[in-house]
Amino acid sequence: MHLHRLVNAHGLSAGIIDYGAIVVQLLAPDRQGRFGDVVLGCPDLASYLQATTYLGAVVGRCGNRIAHGRFTLDGRAYPLATNNAPGGRPCHLHGGVAGFDKVLWQAEPFRENDTPGLRLTHVSRDGDEGYPGTLHVTVTYRFTPANELTVRYEAVTDRATPVNLTQHAYFNLRGEGAGDILGHVLTIDAARFTPVDAGLIPTGELASVRGTPFDFTTPHAIGERIDAGDEQLRFGGGYDHNWVLDHAAGTLARAAVASEPGSGRRLEVWTQEPGVQFYSGNFLDGSTRGHDGRVHARRSGFCLETQHFPDSPNQPSFPSVILRPGERYDTTTAFRFSTF
């Protein structure tokens, strides 16, 4: 395992390991110019090998949940490796038992136009976790002078297969180990979300957020309504849902903004994806520890996982995640840091 560090012209930096393509550290300044680590990470490889929370990893071949661990493609049924997903029934979660978060990627550092980058490649063989086709995947991280950590995902296949990659960083803009994220203020550029059943599988409905605790079209503190008597929040133990972004898929546009009043740090998420999974860290349970030895307690980090919608291979009304031979999967997400 090797640690690679990307440092941009303003001193912001990301530490990335080739195991799981994991972002293990991300240093960004507060309004006083003091740098702090704004993602949850582990102090050593052994901790990542034991972790079940996907801390900072690239997940796939198909991120999020696939109901019952199976799908049908071109008339053939494919059983997938199933996980005991937190808060839900057994399903296929984030690529299975040994998804992309648990493989050793081939890493190549580079520098282009004064921008440091890291290119990671992996070959997922036919039958890997039950998926058809051999998939060649490239994930490229760059830390730009605009204080953006960009993540570009590319893939090609020799057989039709679902592909839906995302980055599973847990953010805490107060700093890792600085407490919960309930006081962070969040905006999500989405008028609809995908409600789920008790197993956290989308029902297929695209529901309006208006009048619900899921309305982040204007800024709200994460903790303001998280424990409201809402069935969807009870299913997830808080927020663990996909929002249907307002922008046209394929266009790089803003998806969400999170800010932390005490530190003055702000994070904007821009993406070409049609959805974003906002997860409020409900199932963090103290089983992992950060670099300073403090445990990752419940709701001590949040995720904004840009993606196609969960269970898309079984939901014909959702945007397709099927990649076919001759096509190229190519999508970018950017995490932009600033202060206020």
C-alpha positions as CSV (number, residue, x, y, z in Angstrom):
1,M,0.0,0.0,0.0
2,H,1.3,3.5,-0.9
3,L,0.1,6.9,0.3
4,H,0.1,9.7,-2.3
5,R,-0.3,13.3,-1.4
6,L,-1.8,16.0,-3.7
7,V,-1.0,19.6,-2.7
8,N,-2.4,22.5,-4.6
9,A,-0.9,26.0,-5.1
10,H,-2.7,27.3,-1.9
11,G,-1.6,24.5,0.4
12,L,-4.8,22.5,0.4
13,S,-4.0,18.8,0.2
14,A,-5.4,15.3,-0.1
15,G,-3.8,12.1,1.1
16,I,-4.9,9.1,-1.1
17,I,-3.9,5.5,-0.8
18,D,-4.0,2.9,-3.6
19,Y,-6.1,0.5,-1.4
20,G,-9.7,1.3,-2.2
21,A,-8.7,4.6,-3.9
22,I,-9.3,6.0,-0.4
23,V,-9.1,9.6,0.5
24,V,-7.5,9.2,4.0
25,Q,-7.0,12.9,4.7
26,L,-8.1,16.3,3.3
27,L,-6.6,19.4,4.8
28,A,-8.5,22.7,4.2
29,P,-8.2,26.1,6.0
30,D,-10.8,27.7,8.3
31,R,-11.7,31.4,8.1
32,Q,-8.6,32.1,10.2
33,G,-6.4,30.3,7.8
34,R,-5.8,27.3,10.1
35,F,-5.7,24.0,8.3
36,G,-7.7,21.0,9.6
37,D,-8.6,17.6,8.3
38,V,-12.2,17.7,7.1
39,V,-12.7,14.0,6.3
40,L,-12.9,11.0,8.5
41,G,-10.0,8.6,8.2
42,C,-8.1,5.8,9.9
43,P,-4.6,5.8,11.2
44,D,-3.3,2.7,9.5
45,L,-4.1,0.1,6.8
46,A,-5.2,-2.5,9.3
47,S,-8.1,-0.3,10.4
48,Y,-9.2,0.2,6.8
49,L,-9.1,-3.6,6.2
50,Q,-11.4,-4.1,9.2
51,A,-13.8,-1.1,8.6
52,T,-17.2,-1.7,7.1
53,T,-18.2,2.0,6.7
54,Y,-16.5,2.7,3.3
55,L,-14.5,5.6,4.8
56,G,-13.3,7.7,1.9
57,A,-13.3,4.9,-0.7
58,V,-14.4,4.7,-4.3
59,V,-17.3,2.2,-4.2
60,G,-18.6,0.0,-7.1
61,R,-18.9,-1.7,-9.5
62,C,-22.4,-0.4,-8.7
63,G,-22.6,1.9,-5.7
64,N,-25.5,2.1,-3.2
65,R,-28.1,-0.7,-2.9
66,I,-29.4,-3.3,-5.4
67,A,-32.5,-5.0,-4.0
68,H,-32.2,-8.6,-3.0
69,G,-28.8,-8.7,-4.6
70,R,-30.0,-9.5,-8.1
71,F,-31.0,-7.9,-11.3
72,T,-32.0,-9.0,-14.8
73,L,-30.2,-7.7,-17.9
74,D,-31.1,-8.7,-21.5
75,G,-33.3,-11.5,-20.3
76,R,-30.7,-13.1,-18.0
77,A,-30.8,-13.0,-14.2
78,Y,-27.6,-12.2,-12.3
79,P,-27.3,-13.0,-8.6
80,L,-24.8,-10.7,-6.8
81,A,-22.9,-10.9,-3.6
82,T,-25.1,-9.7,-0.8
83,N,-24.2,-7.6,2.3
84,N,-26.1,-7.2,5.6
85,A,-26.6,-3.5,4.8
86,P,-26.8,-1.2,7.9
87,G,-30.4,-0.2,8.6
88,G,-31.8,-2.4,5.9
89,R,-32.4,-6.0,4.7
90,P,-29.7,-8.0,3.0
91,C,-29.1,-6.6,-0.4
92,H,-26.1,-5.8,-2.6
93,L,-24.5,-2.7,-1.2
94,H,-21.6,-0.6,-2.7
95,G,-20.3,-3.4,-5.0
96,G,-20.7,-6.4,-2.7
97,V,-18.6,-8.2,-0.1
98,A,-15.3,-7.3,-1.9
99,G,-16.1,-4.2,-4.0
100,F,-13.8,-1.6,-5.3
101,D,-13.2,-0.2,-1.8
102,K,-11.4,-3.5,-1.0
103,V,-9.0,-3.8,-3.9
104,L,-5.5,-2.6,-4.5
105,W,-5.6,-0.1,-7.4
106,Q,-2.6,0.7,-9.7
107,A,-1.6,4.3,-8.9
108,E,0.3,6.8,-11.2
109,P,1.0,10.3,-9.9
110,F,1.2,13.1,-12.5
111,R,1.2,16.8,-12.8
112,E,-0.6,18.8,-15.6
113,N,-0.8,22.6,-15.8
114,D,0.5,23.1,-12.3
115,T,-2.2,20.7,-11.0
116,P,-1.2,17.6,-9.1
117,G,-3.1,14.4,-9.9
118,L,-3.3,10.7,-9.2
119,R,-4.6,8.2,-11.7
120,L,-5.8,4.9,-10.3
121,T,-6.7,1.9,-12.5
122,H,-8.3,-1.4,-11.8
123,V,-9.5,-4.4,-13.9
124,S,-12.7,-6.0,-12.5
125,R,-12.9,-9.5,-14.1
126,D,-16.0,-11.1,-15.5
127,G,-18.0,-12.6,-12.6
128,D,-16.5,-10.3,-10.0
129,E,-19.1,-10.2,-7.2
130,G,-21.6,-11.6,-9.7
131,Y,-21.3,-8.9,-12.4
132,P,-21.0,-9.8,-16.0
133,G,-18.2,-8.6,-18.2
134,T,-14.6,-7.5,-17.6
135,L,-14.6,-3.8,-16.7
136,H,-11.5,-1.6,-17.0
137,V,-11.8,1.3,-14.6
138,T,-9.8,4.6,-14.1
139,V,-10.3,7.0,-11.3
140,T,-8.4,10.3,-11.6
141,Y,-8.0,12.7,-8.6
142,R,-6.8,16.3,-9.2
143,F,-6.4,19.1,-6.7
144,T,-6.8,22.3,-8.7
145,P,-5.7,25.9,-8.0
146,A,-9.4,26.7,-7.6
147,N,-9.3,24.6,-4.4
148,E,-11.3,21.8,-6.0
149,L,-10.6,18.1,-5.5
150,T,-12.0,16.7,-8.7
151,V,-12.8,13.0,-9.2
152,R,-13.2,11.7,-12.8
153,Y,-14.5,8.1,-13.3
154,E,-14.0,6.3,-16.5
155,A,-14.8,2.7,-17.5
156,V,-15.2,0.4,-20.6
157,T,-16.5,-3.1,-20.7
158,D,-16.6,-6.1,-23.0
159,R,-20.1,-7.1,-21.9
160,A,-23.2,-5.2,-20.9
161,T,-23.0,-4.5,-17.1
162,P,-24.3,-2.0,-14.5
163,V,-21.8,0.7,-13.5
164,N,-22.4,3.4,-11.0
165,L,-19.3,4.6,-9.2
166,T,-19.1,7.2,-6.3
167,Q,-16.8,8.6,-3.7
168,H,-17.8,7.7,-0.1
169,A,-15.9,10.4,1.9
170,Y,-17.3,11.4,5.3
171,F,-17.0,15.1,5.8
172,N,-16.9,17.1,9.0
173,L,-16.0,20.7,8.3
174,R,-15.3,21.4,12.0
175,G,-12.5,18.8,11.6
176,E,-12.2,15.1,12.3
177,G,-12.8,14.3,15.9
178,A,-14.5,17.7,16.6
179,G,-17.9,16.4,17.3
180,D,-21.1,15.8,15.3
181,I,-22.2,17.4,12.1
182,L,-25.7,18.4,13.2
183,G,-24.9,22.1,13.2
184,H,-23.6,22.1,9.6
185,V,-25.9,24.0,7.2
186,L,-26.9,22.2,4.0
187,T,-28.4,23.1,0.7
188,I,-29.3,20.5,-1.9
189,D,-30.3,21.7,-5.4
190,A,-33.1,19.2,-5.8
191,A,-36.9,19.6,-5.6
192,R,-37.4,15.8,-5.5
193,F,-36.0,12.7,-3.8
194,T,-36.5,8.9,-4.1
195,P,-38.5,7.6,-1.1
196,V,-37.5,4.1,0.2
197,D,-39.1,1.2,1.8
198,A,-38.1,-0.2,5.2
199,G,-35.1,-1.9,3.6
200,L,-33.9,1.4,2.2
201,I,-34.7,0.4,-1.4
202,P,-36.3,3.1,-3.5
203,T,-40.0,2.5,-4.2
204,G,-39.6,4.0,-7.7
205,E,-41.4,7.2,-6.8
206,L,-39.9,10.6,-7.4
207,A,-41.5,12.6,-4.6
208,S,-41.5,16.3,-4.0
209,V,-39.5,17.5,-1.0
210,R,-41.8,20.4,-0.4
211,G,-43.3,20.5,3.1
212,T,-41.0,17.6,4.3
213,P,-37.8,17.3,6.3
214,F,-36.1,16.5,2.9
215,D,-36.5,20.1,1.6
216,F,-33.0,21.5,1.5
217,T,-33.8,23.8,-1.4
218,T,-33.1,26.6,1.1
219,P,-30.4,26.2,3.8
220,H,-31.2,24.2,6.9
221,A,-29.0,22.8,9.7
222,I,-28.6,19.0,9.3
223,G,-29.9,18.5,12.8
224,E,-32.9,20.8,12.6
225,R,-35.3,18.1,11.4
226,I,-33.3,14.9,11.5
227,D,-35.3,13.3,14.3
228,A,-38.7,14.5,13.1
229,G,-41.5,12.0,13.2
230,D,-41.2,11.2,9.6
231,E,-41.5,7.6,8.3
232,Q,-38.6,8.1,5.8
233,L,-36.3,9.3,8.5
234,R,-37.3,6.4,10.8
235,F,-36.4,4.0,8.0
236,G,-32.9,5.5,7.6
237,G,-32.3,6.4,11.2
238,G,-31.9,9.9,9.8
239,Y,-30.9,11.0,6.3
240,D,-29.8,8.2,4.0
241,H,-31.6,9.0,0.8
242,N,-31.1,9.9,-2.8
243,W,-32.0,13.4,-4.1
244,V,-33.0,13.9,-7.7
245,L,-30.9,16.9,-8.8
246,D,-32.5,19.7,-10.7
247,H,-29.8,20.0,-13.4
248,A,-29.7,18.0,-16.6
249,A,-27.6,14.8,-16.2
250,G,-24.2,15.1,-18.0
251,T,-23.8,18.8,-17.2
252,L,-21.3,19.7,-14.5
253,A,-23.5,21.7,-12.1
254,R,-23.8,22.4,-8.4
255,A,-25.5,19.7,-6.4
256,A,-25.1,20.8,-2.8
257,V,-23.4,23.2,-0.5
258,A,-22.5,22.5,3.1
259,S,-21.1,25.1,5.5
260,E,-20.0,25.1,9.2
261,P,-20.7,28.3,11.0
262,G,-17.9,27.9,13.7
263,S,-15.0,27.3,11.3
264,G,-16.3,29.2,8.4
265,R,-15.5,26.3,6.0
266,R,-17.7,25.8,3.0
267,L,-17.9,22.8,0.7
268,E,-19.6,22.9,-2.7
269,V,-20.3,19.6,-4.6
270,W,-20.5,19.8,-8.4
271,T,-21.3,16.8,-10.5
272,Q,-22.5,15.5,-13.8
273,E,-24.5,12.8,-12.1
274,P,-28.4,12.9,-11.8
275,G,-28.5,12.2,-8.1
276,V,-26.7,12.6,-4.8
277,Q,-27.1,10.4,-1.7
278,F,-27.0,12.5,1.5
279,Y,-26.1,10.3,4.4
280,S,-25.9,11.8,7.9
281,G,-23.6,9.1,9.3
282,N,-26.4,7.4,11.2
283,F,-24.7,4.0,11.4
284,L,-21.2,5.2,12.5
285,D,-21.0,3.4,15.8
286,G,-17.5,4.0,17.2
287,S,-16.0,0.9,15.7
288,T,-13.4,2.9,13.8
289,R,-11.0,5.6,15.1
290,G,-9.5,8.6,13.5
291,H,-5.9,9.7,13.2
292,D,-6.1,11.3,16.7
293,G,-7.5,8.1,18.3
294,R,-11.0,9.5,18.8
295,V,-13.8,7.2,17.7
296,H,-16.0,7.9,14.7
297,A,-19.3,8.3,16.7
298,R,-22.8,8.4,15.3
299,R,-23.3,11.4,13.0
300,S,-19.7,12.6,13.3
301,G,-19.5,12.7,9.5
302,F,-21.8,13.2,6.5
303,C,-21.5,11.9,2.9
304,L,-22.6,13.5,-0.4
305,E,-22.3,10.6,-2.8
306,T,-22.9,11.7,-6.3
307,Q,-24.5,8.9,-8.3
308,H,-27.2,7.4,-10.4
309,F,-30.2,6.4,-8.3
310,P,-30.0,3.4,-6.0
311,D,-31.4,0.1,-7.3
312,S,-31.4,1.5,-10.9
313,P,-30.8,-2.0,-12.5
314,N,-34.2,-3.0,-11.1
315,Q,-36.0,0.3,-11.7
316,P,-36.7,0.8,-15.5
317,S,-38.1,4.3,-14.9
318,F,-34.7,5.5,-13.4
319,P,-31.9,6.7,-15.6
320,S,-30.0,3.7,-16.8
321,V,-26.7,2.5,-15.4
322,I,-26.0,-0.1,-18.0
323,L,-22.7,0.2,-19.9
324,R,-22.4,-1.7,-23.1
325,P,-19.3,-2.6,-25.2
326,G,-18.2,0.3,-27.4
327,E,-19.5,2.8,-24.9
328,R,-17.5,4.8,-22.4
329,Y,-18.5,5.6,-18.8
330,D,-17.1,9.1,-18.1
331,T,-18.4,11.3,-15.3
332,T,-16.8,13.9,-13.0
333,T,-17.5,15.3,-9.6
334,A,-15.8,18.2,-7.9
335,F,-15.5,19.0,-4.2
336,R,-14.8,22.8,-3.9
337,F,-13.6,24.3,-0.7
338,S,-13.8,28.0,0.5
339,T,-14.5,30.1,3.6
340,F,-17.0,32.6,4.6
